[in-house]
Amino acid sequence: MTDKHTTHFGFEQVPVDEKAHRVADVFHSVATKYDVMNDLMSGGIHRLWKRFTIELSAVRPGHKVLDIAGGTGDLAYQFSKLVGDEGQVILSDINASMLNVGRDRLMDRGVNRNVQYVQLDAQHIPFDDNHFDCITIAFGLRNVTDKDLALRSMLRVLKPGGRLLVLEFSKPQNKLLEKVYDAYSFHLLPIMGKVITNDADSYRYLAESIRMHPDQETLKGMMMSAGFSQTEYHNITGGIVALHKGIKP
């Protein structure tokens, strides 16, 4: 059980004001190897998940896009091409190490005109109301301490008609797949983390944080409660990942 003073960090209960620091330590540790581990963990399929997110975004030239927990910049790179010179992309992350890796990667790929880099907390987004046409958060919402507060913050800075896309690990829809996925997550994943990043604990936390994240229907309900309309989700890879979409009325 949790109370208003504690929250979960993986399977562990920690004080609310401690979680952000614990999560930060995880991503400081893995930042430089994050992309390598993503490719290994998903067999490269994470690129297809993100491509689907881009397709559902309906981002066009001139749009303003906020990519929260944007990490190493995969989505921001694609958005920068879509919005063009008249548009704007904000690559944001709460973690300075991840944001620095993302900035360096995009600059190395020649992206320097329409992307800005902002360190921010999704619970308290430092932009004006009705500012963005689209907000994305990929594999980041499960690390946010107060997800309801973050969803309301995202709704506030979206323009009416703007859309939020949440790409996140979710609940597999097949019992056999779920068993295989659990075995992989709790046994193989920490070993890979140890070999690649010399950090098994961080990847053990990542596996636990996925299990503590709201399932598909629960997250849909949370988005509706925050004020989003036309809320729906798409299960991907058997529900291992889900893409939720909501529109600001």
N, C-alpha and C positions, 0 to 999 in steps of 0.2 A: 504493500500500500504506500501511496505518496500523500503528503499533505502540501499545503501552499508554500512551505519552507524548503521542501526537497523536490528533486526531480531525478530522472534516471540518466545515468551515463553508462550506456550499454545496459547490462543487467544490474549494475551497482546503483544504489541510492546515494546521491550527493546533495549538499546544500545548493539551492538555486543559483546563488551568486558565484558558485565554484565551477559550474558546468562549462561556461564559456571558456574559462582558462584551461580546463582539461581538454576540451575539443581543440583549442588553439595549439596545445602541445602536440596533439596527434598530427595535425597538418603541418606544423613546423618541421616535424620529424620526417614526413614522407613527401614533402613538396617537390624536391628535385627528382624523385623517382615516380611521381604520381602518374605520369602518362604511360611509362613502361608497365607499371602495375595494372593500370586500367586495361591495356591491351592484353596482358597475360590473364587477368582475372576473367575477362569477358570473351576471350578469343577474338578480340577486335570488334565484337558485335556492338559495343557501346557507340561506335561511329554510326551504325544504322539507327540506333535509338535516337541519337542526336539529330540525324538527318530527318527523321520523322517529325521531331519537334520543330525543326526549321520549316518544314512543309506546312505544319498546322498553325504556324505563327501568323501567316498572312501579312508578313512585313513587306512593305513596299518602299520605293524611293521617297526620301524625305521624312520617314518615320523616326521617332525617338524610341530607343529600346534600352531597357535596363536588364542586364544579365546578373542576377544575384548569385553569390557563391560560384562565380564564373570560373574560378580556379585558373587553369592553364589556357583558357581562351578559345576552346573549340567552337562554342556557339558564337562568341563575339566576332570571331574571324569571318564566319559565314554572314552574320548580320551586317558587318561592315561593308560587304560587297552588295548586299541587298538595299541598304538605305542610301547609298551613294554619297556624293559630296554635300548634298543638302540635308542629309540625315545625321543622326547622332546615336552612338552606341556607348553606353556606360558599362565597362567591365568592372564588377565590384566583387569584393570578398571581405569577410571579417578578418581574414588571416593575412598578415603582411607578406609572409613567405610565399603563399600561393599567388597572391596578387603580383608580386615581383616576378615570379616565374611566368605568369601569364603575360605580363607587359613585355618581358624580354622575348618571349616566343613570338608575339605579334609584331614587335619591332623587327625581329629577324626576318619575318615574312613580308616586310615592307608595308605594314599597316601603321600609319602615323597621322592620317588626316582626320578621320571622323570617329576615333575611339578615344575615350577618356578613362582614366583609372581612378576609382574611388574606394577607399577602405570604409566599409559601413556594416552596421548591424541591421539585419533584415527586420528586426522588431521596431527599429526607429530610423526609417529611411529619410535622409536629410535633403529631400526635394519637395518642391511645392505641390499642392494638390493639382490633380488633372494634368500631369506633365507628360506621361509616357503613353505611347500607343500599344506597347507590348512589354510585358515583364516575363522573364524566364528564370527558373531556379531548377538546376539539374543536380540531383544527388546532394542537395544541401539542406532541404527542409528538415530532414530527420535529425540534423545536428542543432537545430534552433531550439532554445529553451522553451519559449512560449510561442507555439505555432499559431495559436489563435490571434495573438497580438501581431505577429508577423503578417498574417493574411490580411488583417484589417489595414496594416500599414501599406501593403502592396495595393490594396483596393483604393486607398486614399490618393496615391500618386498616379494612378492610371486615369487616362481620359475616359469620359463616358463612351462606351463602345469598345474600349481597349480590352485586351485579353491577357490573362495570366495563364502560363503553362508551367505545370509542375511535373518534372520528370524525376521519378524516384523508384527505388526498389520497393517492391510490394509483396503481396501474398500469392504464391503459386496456386493455380487453380486445380492442379492435379495432385493427388496424394502421393503417388509414386515420385513425381517430379519434386515435390516438397521434401521427401526423404533424401533423395539424391542431392538436392540443393543444400540441405542442412549438413550432410556429411562433408560436402565440398567446403562449405563456409567455415565450419568449426574445426576441421582437421587439416585440409589442404591449404586453405587461405593463409592461416598464420605461418605455416611452413614457408610458403612463397614469400610472405612479408619478411620473414627472417633472412631468407637467402638474398632477396633483391634489395631490401632497404635496411637490413640488420635490425628490424623492428617487428617482432611478432605481435607484441601487445597492441600496437595501433590497429593492426588488421583484425585482431580478435575483437577489439572494440567496434570496428566497422561492421563485423558480422552481427554482433549483439545489437548495435543501434538499428540495423535493418529490421530485426525481430520486434523491436520496441516501437517501430513507426506504425502509425495508423494504417489499417488495411484500406482497400480501394473505396468501399462504401463509406467508411468512417471519414476518410479525408474529403470525399465528395460532400458529406454533410457539414464538415467544418468550413469548407469553402462557401457553401450556401448560407451558413450561419453568419459568416463574415460579411455577406452582402453580395456575393457573386451570383449571377444568373446564368441560365443555359449551361449549367455545370454538367460535365460528362467526363468519362475516362475511357481510355483504350488500354486493354491488357496487351503487353508485348512479351514475346518469349515465354508464353504460358503463364503470364502474371508475375514472373520474376521481377519485371519492371512494369510500371503503369505510367501513362501520360494523362494527367488531369488538365482539363481546360475550363476556365471560367471567364465570363464576360462582365465588365462593369456596366450596370444599367445606365 
